[in-house]
């Protein structure tokens, strides 16, 4: 069971990097009690490692995804997750069609960050490894009101087939959004950084 599930297409480029970055940020915040993070792909390349470029780009930012093994997304993966983070709107929509009851806890990464940042800031002294998911419910309530929606900029670009520089750009972008995600879920602590992207 994964408390947080990250989803892209093949589960070899974007989602392994994002999974590693979210996990690292949560462990830094909650230690051994950090929520479990996993990933899958809507057309997952079952059993494949992450693309070498993803491994290299993540490693340059201090995140090890070298042991990643891709898997195809199944309804039970979604059902087990308290939060599903999609790399693009197409993944969110596909999940909502396949598992309608999960629609309220499925967001694109950028969408969720913007919703969380539109809420009153979380108090890091009050948020625990057991209560962070209450922020997801608050974000969904805000989404139903039509707030913080930017359909023109929801997707993290798929770098498959592109050179290493493209993977580096995606990894850098993901690092910023993943840090902002954890700050939005658990509150900003001293020394926490929202770096990595200036895109709002």
Buried (B, 14 or more C-beta within 10 A) or exposed (E): EBBBBBBBBBBBBBBBBBBBBBBBBBBBBBEEEBBBBBBBBBEBBEEBBBBEBBBBBBBEBEBEBBEBBBBBBEEEBBEBBBBBBBBBBBBBBBBBEEBEEBBBBBBBBBBBBBBBBBBEEBEBEEBEBEEBBEBBEBBBEBBEEEEBEEEEEBBBBBBBEBEBEBBBBBBBBBBBBBBBBBBBBBBBEEEBEBEBBEEE
